Amino acid sequence: MKKNIARRLARLRTQLRRNRLDALLVSNEANVRYLSGFTGDSSALLITTQHALFITDFRYVEQAQLECPGYRILRRPRSMVAEIARAARRAGIATLGVEAQCLTLDSAQALREELAQPIRIVHTAGLVETLRAVKDPQEVAAINACIDIAQRCIQHARRFLVPGIQERDVAAEMEYFVRQHGADGMAFPTIVAFGPRGSLPHARAGEHRMKPKDPVLIDWGVRKDGYVCDLTRVFFHLKISPRFERIYRTALDAQRRAIRRIRPGVTAGAVDAAARNTIARAGWGPKFGHSLGHGIGLEVHEAPTIGHAADRVLKRGMLFTVEPGIYLPGLGGVRIEDDVLVTNQGVKVLSNSPKRLKDIILGG
């Protein structure tokens, strides 16, 4: 078994003992990959305090054998639920944890019927996700590789930000670039928002054409080897208006203040407050309505959440976005997003795509 996978399983088994569980059924696809290294789908893990079982169908048996050394591979000849129940009975499990957020009501009921007594099902939440919130060196390296491609991509995309181009054409060019440079694709549908559409935090790139002097908001990420990054930059064509300059400087100041607050032992809520209070003092508090950031890793949104009500204490190895935003309907919006890593010394900003005012003017 690979050393990093073995360490993750050891940490999970500690969680099982703390929660008085004999085993955990892992069905979330990202969690399956995290604990086994498997890159396919339609599979599940049954992790006991002694054994690691991989349950899949004919299509993935050979792949699992190659990717998941140390696991016992079980090919299910019938339904997944029936095979899980059979494996649980053979393992002598009395208390089985399940990922409540991933198991449908139908599957949960079917599992209860297949297991019957005396096996007891216990709904769990976040056992694996809590482990995933702290990244190991291999994960940090994987995310850094995504960031490297993403930052080269945005420099390439700047060449296409000229009046008349459509949002979706910029997004398509970006995806083509990252695939050419070793990525598996974009981490999520790229947001390209021209002019007033920048006030839509999750605008979809569409047929809208760039106009002269339009602000341009681009939120993009890269997926490579299962991991992702997530970045946002705003550009201005030819010049920036005095109002947008004030907004941009406020968002940038908010991000810098939040980043300076990050270190082990600080709560996520305190980091959020550093940015939120800066924007509120400038008079735009109600225009910043989302959390300051979110974890990234195997998924675009994972633990920890960096929000105003988040009481999670930051730990070394946590990796997340810092993305304050100010959105003015009918005018546009500004969001500045970078990916950061909590270190023993405080924080390391992993992304360094230019964001000074002089660096974000197009066509100058």
N, C-alpha and C positions, 0 to 999 in steps of 0.2 A: 504494500500500500504506500502511496506517495506520502512523504513526511507531512506536507501541509494538510492533506486530507486526514491523516491520522490525528494530527493536533486538533483539528476541528471536531472530529468525532469524540475525542477525549473531553473536550470542553462541553459538548452536548451531553455526554453521559453524566457529567457533573450536574448539569441542569436536570436531567432525569431523576437523579437521586434526590436532589433538593425538592423536586415536585412530587416525589413518591410515585414515580411512574416506572413500570417495568420496560416500557418501550414507547417509541414515538413513530407514528405513521407520517411520513413526509411526502406530501403530494404537490406542494408548490414547486413549479418547474425551476425557478431560480434557486430555491433551497436544495432541490435534488442535485443541481449542478454544483452548488457550493460544497456539499457534503460528499460528493462522489466523483466529480469531474466529468460527468456524463453530459454530452452536448445535444442529445436528442430530446424527445418529448414522450408523452403517453406512458410514463413510467412512474414508479413510486419506490420509496425506501422504507424498510422496517428496521429501525435501529433499536436494539436492545442493549442492556448493560454489557452483554458479552458478544453479540453477533451483529453483523451488518449485512442485511439481505436486500438485494436489488430485484424488483419485480417488474417484468416487462413482457412484451409479446414477441412473436417470431421475428418481426422486422428489426428489432434492436438487440437481439441476443448477442450477435457477433460484435457489434459496436460496443456494447456494455462490457464484454469480456476484454476488449482492447483498452477501453478508457477507464475502467473501474477495477484495477487490480486490488485484491484484498476483499472484495465483495463476493458473496455467494449469489450467483445469478439464478433467478427462478423464472422460467418461462411459463407464463400463464396459458393453459390450454382452454380456459373458459374466461369468465368475467374477471376483471381486476379485483372486485370486492370479494369474490369467492376465493381467489388465490391468497389475498391478504388474510382472510379468515383462517384458511388452512395453515398458512405459515405461522400465524399467531398461536393457534392451538398447538402446533408442533413445537413451538419455542417455549411453551408453558407460561405464556403471558397471562397475568391476572388483571393488570391495569394498563390499558392502552391509551396513550395520548394521541389526539388527532388535531390537525391544523384547522381550527374552526372556520377561519376565513376562506379556506380553500375547498372545503368539503360541502357539496350541495346537500340540501335536505333529503333529496332522493337517495344519494349515496350514503348519507349517514344512517338513514332508516334501513337501507339494504344491508349495510355493514352490521347493524345491531341484530338484524334477523339472521344473518349468516353466523355471527359469533355466538349469539345466545349467551346464556349464563354458563360458567361463572365469570367470563371476561367482561370487565367494566370499561366503558368508553368514557374518557375524560376530555373535554374540550380545552384546548390550550391556545394561547395567543402569544406570538412573538418569541418563542423559544429559540428558533434558528435565526430569526431576524435580529435579535439582540446580539448574537455572536457576529453576524455579518456587519454590524455597525462599526466594529473595530477592524480595520483592514490590516492584513499581514503584508510584509514587504513585496511578495509576488503580486498582490492585488494593486498596491500602490504603483508598481512598475507598469502593470497593465493599463491602469488609468492614465498614467503619464504618457504612454504610447498613444492613447486616444487623443490626449490634449495636443501632443505634437502635431498630429495630422490635422486636427481641427484648426489649429492656429495657422498652419500653412494654407489651409482651405480658405479662411476668411481673407487672407492677403490676396489670394487668387481671385476671390469673388468681388473684391473691391473694383477690379477692372471692368466689371459688367454693370456697376451701379451708375448708369447714365440715364437721363430722361428718355422715356419711351419703352424701356424694358419692362416686361411683366414680372410680377413677384414670383410666379411659378417657374419662370425661366431661370431666375437666379437660384432658386432652390434646386432645380434639376442640375444646373451646372456644378453646384456644390456637391451634390451626391456623386456625380460622375468623377469629380476630382478626388474625393476621399476613397472611392473604390479603386481608382488608378494608383493610389498611394498606399495600398495595403489594408484599408479598412474593410469590414464586412458590410458597411452601409452606414446610414444615419442612425442615431440613437432613437430618434423620434421624428415625426414630420417637421421639417424645418419651418420655422416661423420667419417669414419675410413680410414686413408690414410697411407700406409707404404712406407718408403723410399722416392724415388723421387716423388711419387704421392702427397706428402705433399705440393708441389708447386701449386697444383690445389685447389684454395680456397673452391670450392664446390664439391670436389671429392665425388663420390658415392662409398659406400662400395661394393666391388666386390669380385672376386675370387683370387685376389692377395694375395700371402702368405708372411708372415713376414720373413725377412732374419736376420741372426745375425748382430748386430750393426746397424740395421735400426732405424732411427728416426720414431716415431709414432705420428701422429696428430689425435686427436679425438675431434670432435665438436658435442655436444649432448645437448638435452634439454628434459624436462619432461612436460607433460600436466596433470593437475589435476584440477577438478572442473572448467574447462573452461580456466584456466590461465596456462601460460607457463614460463619456464626459458630457458636460452641459455648460455652455457659455452664451453670453449675450453681449452684443455691442450695438451702439447707436451711431449712425453717421449723419452728416448734414451736407447737403449739396451746395457748394460754392461758399456759403456763409451761414452762420448761426444767428438767429434773432436774439435780441437782448433777453426776451422772456425765456426762450429755450436755454440760453446760456445760464441763466439763474437756476433753472430746473436741473440742468445737467450738473452744474457745480454742486448743487445740493445733494443729488443722488450719489455723486462721486465722494463727497465728504461723508455722507452717511455710510457708504461702504467701507471707507478707510477707518472710520471710528469703530465700526463693528469688528473689522478684522483685528484691530489693535486690542480689542476686548477678549479675543479668543485665547484660551490656554486651558490646560487640564484643571479641573475643579470648578470652573465657571459653569453656570447653567446656560442652556441654550436660550432661555428666555432673556437672560441678561445681555446676550449678544444681540438678539433681536431688538431689545430696548435701545441699545446704543445707536442703531440706525433709525429706528422708528421715532425716537425723541428728536433726532437731528432734523428729520423731515417735518415733524410737527412744529418745531420752533420756527421753521421757514414758512409756515402757513399752509403746507400741503398735506397735513396729517391724514385727512379723510381720503386723499388720493393714493394712498399706499395701503391697499386692502388685503394683500396676501402675506404669507409668512416670508421671513427673510431668506430662508434657504431650506434645503433638504439633502439628505444623504444621497450619494450616487455610488454605484458599484455594478453589480449584475443587473440592477434595474435603475431606471432613470430617477425614480422616487422611492427611496427606502430610508430606513432609520440612519441618523437621527433627524427629526423635524426641528428646524430652528425657527420657532414661532413665539409670539408674545406670551402664550400660556404654557410653553414647554419648560418643564422642570428637570429634564434629563441633564445630568452632570456630564460635561465633556470629558473624554478620556483620550489619552495618546493613541493615535491610530485612527480616530474618527475622521472621515473625509466627506465634505459636504460643500454645497454651493453657498455663496453670499450674494444676494441679488435684490437689492432695494430697487423700488420702482415708483415712478410718479406718473399718473395717467390722467389726462385731461380730455374728456370726450369732445369730439369735434375739432380738436387741435392736434393731438398726438400723444406720445408717451416716451418716457426714458426709462430703461432698465439696464443696469450694469451688473454683469454676472461673472464671477470667477469661481474656480474650484480650489478649496483650501484643505490642508491636512493639519490636524492637531499634533503637535510635537511635544517632547519634554520641555523644550525652551519656550513654547507658546504656539506659534502657527507658522506654517510655510504656505505661501501662495503658489500653487502649482502652475497656474496659467499666467501668462504675461503679455497677452495680445495688447497692443497700444490702446490707451484710453484717455490720454491727455487731450485737451481741446484741440491743440494744433495737429494732433494725429488723426482726428476723425472728420476732418473737412475734406469732402470729395471735390475733385476737379480744380483744386486750388493750385 
